[in-house]
Amino acid sequence: MSAVRKPFQTLVLNADCRPLSTWPLSLISAEDAIHAVYRDRVNVIETWDAVFRSPSTEIKVPKVVSLRHYARIAAEPKFCRRSILLRDRFRCQYCGGKFPSHELTFDHFVPRANGGTTIWENILTACLGCNAIKAHHPAHKFKPRSRPRRPSAVELLRAGLEFLPNGLREDFGSWLYWESELER
Protein backbone atom coordinates (compact mmCIF):
# COMPACT_ATOMS: atom_id res chain seq x y z
CA MET A 1 0.00 0.00 0.00
CA SER A 2 1.10 3.52 -0.66
CA ALA A 3 0.94 6.51 1.63
CA VAL A 4 -1.77 9.04 0.81
CA ARG A 5 -0.58 11.72 -1.63
CA LYS A 6 -3.72 12.82 -3.47
CA PRO A 7 -6.97 13.93 -1.87
CA PHE A 8 -9.16 10.84 -1.62
CA GLN A 9 -12.90 11.01 -1.33
CA THR A 10 -15.14 8.60 0.54
CA LEU A 11 -18.64 7.59 -0.53
CA VAL A 12 -21.17 7.70 2.32
CA LEU A 13 -24.03 5.21 2.16
CA ASN A 14 -27.03 4.91 4.43
CA ALA A 15 -27.14 2.09 7.00
CA ASP A 16 -28.91 -0.12 4.42
CA CYS A 17 -26.03 0.53 1.95
CA ARG A 18 -28.18 2.60 -0.39
CA PRO A 19 -26.89 5.97 -1.59
CA LEU A 20 -28.00 8.99 0.43
CA SER A 21 -27.83 11.18 -2.66
CA THR A 22 -26.63 10.76 -6.23
CA TRP A 23 -26.74 14.35 -7.45
CA PRO A 24 -24.63 15.58 -5.85
CA LEU A 25 -23.10 12.27 -4.86
CA SER A 26 -22.76 11.89 -1.07
CA LEU A 27 -18.98 12.19 -0.81
CA ILE A 28 -16.80 13.42 2.03
CA SER A 29 -13.05 13.80 2.34
CA ALA A 30 -11.17 10.70 3.47
CA GLU A 31 -9.95 12.69 6.49
CA ASP A 32 -13.56 13.39 7.53
CA ALA A 33 -14.35 9.70 7.04
CA ILE A 34 -11.52 8.74 9.44
CA HIS A 35 -12.93 11.14 12.03
CA ALA A 36 -16.38 9.56 11.62
CA VAL A 37 -14.88 6.07 12.03
CA TYR A 38 -13.18 7.05 15.28
CA ARG A 39 -16.38 8.68 16.54
CA ASP A 40 -18.15 5.38 15.79
CA ARG A 41 -20.61 7.03 13.36
CA VAL A 42 -19.79 4.92 10.29
CA ASN A 43 -18.62 1.44 9.32
CA VAL A 44 -15.86 1.04 6.73
CA ILE A 45 -17.06 -1.14 3.87
CA GLU A 46 -14.21 -0.72 1.39
CA THR A 47 -10.80 0.95 1.44
CA TRP A 48 -8.55 2.56 -1.13
CA ASP A 49 -5.16 1.00 -1.80
CA ALA A 50 -3.48 3.68 0.31
CA VAL A 51 -2.90 4.50 3.98
CA PHE A 52 -2.73 7.47 6.29
CA ARG A 53 0.44 7.32 8.38
CA SER A 54 1.46 8.89 11.63
CA PRO A 55 4.57 8.12 13.67
CA SER A 56 2.68 5.49 15.68
CA THR A 57 -0.07 4.14 13.42
CA GLU A 58 -1.15 3.31 9.89
CA ILE A 59 -4.81 3.57 8.81
CA LYS A 60 -6.28 2.35 5.54
CA VAL A 61 -8.00 5.14 3.61
CA PRO A 62 -11.78 4.55 3.58
CA LYS A 63 -13.31 4.41 0.11
CA VAL A 64 -16.90 3.53 1.08
CA VAL A 65 -18.53 3.85 4.49
CA SER A 66 -22.06 3.26 5.71
CA LEU A 67 -23.81 5.10 8.49
CA ARG A 68 -24.17 3.11 11.71
CA HIS A 69 -27.71 4.45 12.18
CA TYR A 70 -30.26 4.70 9.39
CA ALA A 71 -30.89 8.26 8.19
CA ARG A 72 -34.46 8.78 7.07
CA ILE A 73 -34.67 10.10 3.54
CA ALA A 74 -37.62 12.34 2.80
CA ALA A 75 -40.34 10.48 0.93
CA GLU A 76 -41.17 13.65 -0.98
CA PRO A 77 -38.40 15.24 -3.00
CA LYS A 78 -37.54 18.84 -2.30
CA PHE A 79 -39.11 21.28 -4.76
CA CYS A 80 -35.98 23.07 -5.97
CA ARG A 81 -34.04 23.86 -9.14
CA ARG A 82 -31.81 20.76 -8.90
CA SER A 83 -34.80 18.42 -8.53
CA ILE A 84 -36.65 19.94 -11.49
CA LEU A 85 -33.55 19.74 -13.69
CA LEU A 86 -33.05 16.09 -12.73
CA ARG A 87 -36.70 15.22 -13.30
CA ASP A 88 -36.51 16.70 -16.81
CA ARG A 89 -33.01 15.26 -17.40
CA PHE A 90 -31.54 18.69 -18.24
CA ARG A 91 -33.65 18.78 -21.43
CA CYS A 92 -35.82 21.54 -22.81
CA GLN A 93 -39.35 20.16 -22.73
CA TYR A 94 -40.18 21.96 -25.99
CA CYS A 95 -37.28 21.37 -28.40
CA GLY A 96 -35.85 18.32 -26.59
CA GLY A 97 -32.31 19.70 -26.55
CA LYS A 98 -29.96 18.85 -23.70
CA PHE A 99 -28.44 21.93 -22.04
CA PRO A 100 -26.19 22.87 -19.13
CA SER A 101 -28.19 24.10 -16.14
CA HIS A 102 -27.32 27.77 -16.70
CA GLU A 103 -28.96 27.63 -20.16
CA LEU A 104 -32.27 26.28 -18.83
CA THR A 105 -35.12 28.26 -17.33
CA PHE A 106 -38.35 27.27 -15.68
CA ASP A 107 -41.49 27.69 -17.64
CA HIS A 108 -44.96 27.74 -16.15
CA PHE A 109 -47.16 25.25 -18.04
CA VAL A 110 -50.12 27.46 -17.19
CA PRO A 111 -48.60 30.98 -17.27
CA ARG A 112 -48.68 33.01 -14.07
CA ALA A 113 -50.52 35.68 -16.05
CA ASN A 114 -53.32 33.12 -16.48
CA GLY A 115 -53.36 32.06 -12.82
CA GLY A 116 -50.63 29.40 -12.98
CA THR A 117 -48.76 28.68 -9.77
CA THR A 118 -45.20 27.60 -9.03
CA ILE A 119 -45.72 23.93 -8.13
CA TRP A 120 -44.36 20.61 -9.45
CA GLU A 121 -47.37 20.09 -11.70
CA ASN A 122 -46.94 23.46 -13.42
CA ILE A 123 -43.16 23.84 -13.98
CA LEU A 124 -41.18 22.59 -17.00
CA THR A 125 -37.58 23.19 -18.00
CA ALA A 126 -37.17 25.23 -21.17
CA CYS A 127 -34.12 26.51 -22.99
CA LEU A 128 -33.78 30.28 -23.26
CA GLY A 129 -34.88 30.31 -26.91
CA CYS A 130 -38.01 28.21 -26.45
CA ASN A 131 -39.00 30.09 -23.32
CA ALA A 132 -38.70 33.41 -25.18
CA ILE A 133 -40.86 32.11 -28.05
CA LYS A 134 -43.49 30.65 -25.73
CA ALA A 135 -43.56 33.78 -23.57
CA HIS A 136 -46.91 34.04 -21.76
CA HIS A 137 -48.82 31.61 -24.01
CA PRO A 138 -50.22 28.37 -22.54
CA ALA A 139 -47.82 25.42 -22.97
CA HIS A 140 -50.39 23.10 -24.56
CA LYS A 141 -50.19 25.22 -27.76
CA PHE A 142 -46.48 24.34 -28.03
CA LYS A 143 -46.81 20.60 -27.34
CA PRO A 144 -44.29 20.00 -24.55
CA ARG A 145 -42.58 16.58 -24.58
CA SER A 146 -43.98 15.76 -21.16
CA ARG A 147 -46.44 17.20 -18.70
CA PRO A 148 -45.00 18.52 -15.46
CA ARG A 149 -45.44 16.18 -12.50
CA ARG A 150 -44.14 15.46 -9.01
CA PRO A 151 -41.29 12.88 -9.20
CA SER A 152 -40.57 10.31 -6.50
CA ALA A 153 -37.37 10.43 -4.44
CA VAL A 154 -36.26 7.14 -6.02
CA GLU A 155 -36.78 8.57 -9.51
CA LEU A 156 -34.49 11.49 -8.67
CA LEU A 157 -31.85 9.13 -7.23
CA ARG A 158 -31.89 7.16 -10.49
CA ALA A 159 -31.76 10.34 -12.57
CA GLY A 160 -28.73 11.53 -10.61
CA LEU A 161 -26.85 8.36 -11.58
CA GLU A 162 -27.17 9.30 -15.27
CA PHE A 163 -25.13 12.46 -14.73
CA LEU A 164 -22.22 11.10 -12.69
CA PRO A 165 -18.82 11.87 -14.20
CA ASN A 166 -17.03 8.76 -15.52
CA GLY A 167 -14.33 8.94 -12.82
CA LEU A 168 -16.91 8.71 -10.04
CA ARG A 169 -18.77 5.98 -11.90
CA GLU A 170 -15.54 3.96 -12.12
CA ASP A 171 -14.64 4.52 -8.46
CA PHE A 172 -18.05 4.00 -6.86
CA GLY A 173 -20.35 2.54 -9.53
CA SER A 174 -20.67 -0.89 -7.93
CA TRP A 175 -22.11 0.73 -4.77
CA LEU A 176 -24.60 2.96 -6.55
CA TYR A 177 -26.57 0.58 -8.72
CA TRP A 178 -28.37 -1.10 -5.82
CA GLU A 179 -31.49 -1.92 -7.86
CA SER A 180 -29.67 -3.62 -10.73
CA GLU A 181 -30.34 -7.30 -11.19
CA LEU A 182 -27.31 -9.48 -10.54
CA GLU A 183 -25.93 -11.74 -13.26
CA ARG A 184 -26.32 -15.48 -12.62
C-alpha positions as CSV (number, residue, x, y, z in Angstrom):
1,M,0.0,0.0,0.0
2,S,1.1,3.5,-0.7
3,A,0.9,6.5,1.6
4,V,-1.8,9.0,0.8
5,R,-0.6,11.7,-1.6
6,K,-3.7,12.8,-3.5
7,P,-7.0,13.9,-1.9
8,F,-9.2,10.8,-1.6
9,Q,-12.9,11.0,-1.3
10,T,-15.1,8.6,0.5
11,L,-18.6,7.6,-0.5
12,V,-21.2,7.7,2.3
13,L,-24.0,5.2,2.2
14,N,-27.0,4.9,4.4
15,A,-27.1,2.1,7.0
16,D,-28.9,-0.1,4.4
17,C,-26.0,0.5,2.0
18,R,-28.2,2.6,-0.4
19,P,-26.9,6.0,-1.6
20,L,-28.0,9.0,0.4
21,S,-27.8,11.2,-2.7
22,T,-26.6,10.8,-6.2
23,W,-26.7,14.4,-7.4
24,P,-24.6,15.6,-5.9
25,L,-23.1,12.3,-4.9
26,S,-22.8,11.9,-1.1
27,L,-19.0,12.2,-0.8
28,I,-16.8,13.4,2.0
29,S,-13.0,13.8,2.3
30,A,-11.2,10.7,3.5
31,E,-10.0,12.7,6.5
32,D,-13.6,13.4,7.5
33,A,-14.4,9.7,7.0
34,I,-11.5,8.7,9.4
35,H,-12.9,11.1,12.0
36,A,-16.4,9.6,11.6
37,V,-14.9,6.1,12.0
38,Y,-13.2,7.0,15.3
39,R,-16.4,8.7,16.5
40,D,-18.2,5.4,15.8
41,R,-20.6,7.0,13.4
42,V,-19.8,4.9,10.3
43,N,-18.6,1.4,9.3
44,V,-15.9,1.0,6.7
45,I,-17.1,-1.1,3.9
46,E,-14.2,-0.7,1.4
47,T,-10.8,0.9,1.4
48,W,-8.5,2.6,-1.1
49,D,-5.2,1.0,-1.8
50,A,-3.5,3.7,0.3
51,V,-2.9,4.5,4.0
52,F,-2.7,7.5,6.3
53,R,0.4,7.3,8.4
54,S,1.5,8.9,11.6
55,P,4.6,8.1,13.7
56,S,2.7,5.5,15.7
57,T,-0.1,4.1,13.4
58,E,-1.2,3.3,9.9
59,I,-4.8,3.6,8.8
60,K,-6.3,2.3,5.5
61,V,-8.0,5.1,3.6
62,P,-11.8,4.6,3.6
63,K,-13.3,4.4,0.1
64,V,-16.9,3.5,1.1
65,V,-18.5,3.9,4.5
66,S,-22.1,3.3,5.7
67,L,-23.8,5.1,8.5
68,R,-24.2,3.1,11.7
69,H,-27.7,4.4,12.2
70,Y,-30.3,4.7,9.4
71,A,-30.9,8.3,8.2
72,R,-34.5,8.8,7.1
73,I,-34.7,10.1,3.5
74,A,-37.6,12.3,2.8
75,A,-40.3,10.5,0.9
76,E,-41.2,13.6,-1.0
77,P,-38.4,15.2,-3.0
78,K,-37.5,18.8,-2.3
79,F,-39.1,21.3,-4.8
80,C,-36.0,23.1,-6.0
81,R,-34.0,23.9,-9.1
82,R,-31.8,20.8,-8.9
83,S,-34.8,18.4,-8.5
84,I,-36.6,19.9,-11.5
85,L,-33.6,19.7,-13.7
86,L,-33.0,16.1,-12.7
87,R,-36.7,15.2,-13.3
88,D,-36.5,16.7,-16.8
89,R,-33.0,15.3,-17.4
90,F,-31.5,18.7,-18.2
91,R,-33.7,18.8,-21.4
92,C,-35.8,21.5,-22.8
93,Q,-39.3,20.2,-22.7
94,Y,-40.2,22.0,-26.0
95,C,-37.3,21.4,-28.4
96,G,-35.9,18.3,-26.6
97,G,-32.3,19.7,-26.5
98,K,-30.0,18.9,-23.7
99,F,-28.4,21.9,-22.0
100,P,-26.2,22.9,-19.1
101,S,-28.2,24.1,-16.1
102,H,-27.3,27.8,-16.7
103,E,-29.0,27.6,-20.2
104,L,-32.3,26.3,-18.8
105,T,-35.1,28.3,-17.3
106,F,-38.3,27.3,-15.7
107,D,-41.5,27.7,-17.6
108,H,-45.0,27.7,-16.1
109,F,-47.2,25.3,-18.0
110,V,-50.1,27.5,-17.2
111,P,-48.6,31.0,-17.3
112,R,-48.7,33.0,-14.1
113,A,-50.5,35.7,-16.1
114,N,-53.3,33.1,-16.5
115,G,-53.4,32.1,-12.8
116,G,-50.6,29.4,-13.0
117,T,-48.8,28.7,-9.8
118,T,-45.2,27.6,-9.0
119,I,-45.7,23.9,-8.1
120,W,-44.4,20.6,-9.5
121,E,-47.4,20.1,-11.7
122,N,-46.9,23.5,-13.4
123,I,-43.2,23.8,-14.0
124,L,-41.2,22.6,-17.0
125,T,-37.6,23.2,-18.0
126,A,-37.2,25.2,-21.2
127,C,-34.1,26.5,-23.0
128,L,-33.8,30.3,-23.3
129,G,-34.9,30.3,-26.9
130,C,-38.0,28.2,-26.4
131,N,-39.0,30.1,-23.3
132,A,-38.7,33.4,-25.2
133,I,-40.9,32.1,-28.1
134,K,-43.5,30.6,-25.7
135,A,-43.6,33.8,-23.6
136,H,-46.9,34.0,-21.8
137,H,-48.8,31.6,-24.0
138,P,-50.2,28.4,-22.5
139,A,-47.8,25.4,-23.0
140,H,-50.4,23.1,-24.6
141,K,-50.2,25.2,-27.8
142,F,-46.5,24.3,-28.0
143,K,-46.8,20.6,-27.3
144,P,-44.3,20.0,-24.6
145,R,-42.6,16.6,-24.6
146,S,-44.0,15.8,-21.2
147,R,-46.4,17.2,-18.7
148,P,-45.0,18.5,-15.5
149,R,-45.4,16.2,-12.5
150,R,-44.1,15.5,-9.0
151,P,-41.3,12.9,-9.2
152,S,-40.6,10.3,-6.5
153,A,-37.4,10.4,-4.4
154,V,-36.3,7.1,-6.0
155,E,-36.8,8.6,-9.5
156,L,-34.5,11.5,-8.7
157,L,-31.8,9.1,-7.2
158,R,-31.9,7.2,-10.5
159,A,-31.8,10.3,-12.6
160,G,-28.7,11.5,-10.6
161,L,-26.9,8.4,-11.6
162,E,-27.2,9.3,-15.3
163,F,-25.1,12.5,-14.7
164,L,-22.2,11.1,-12.7
165,P,-18.8,11.9,-14.2
166,N,-17.0,8.8,-15.5
167,G,-14.3,8.9,-12.8
168,L,-16.9,8.7,-10.0
169,R,-18.8,6.0,-11.9
170,E,-15.5,4.0,-12.1
171,D,-14.6,4.5,-8.5
172,F,-18.0,4.0,-6.9
173,G,-20.4,2.5,-9.5
174,S,-20.7,-0.9,-7.9
175,W,-22.1,0.7,-4.8
176,L,-24.6,3.0,-6.6
177,Y,-26.6,0.6,-8.7
178,W,-28.4,-1.1,-5.8
179,E,-31.5,-1.9,-7.9
180,S,-29.7,-3.6,-10.7
181,E,-30.3,-7.3,-11.2
182,L,-27.3,-9.5,-10.5
183,E,-25.9,-11.7,-13.3
184,R,-26.3,-15.5,-12.6
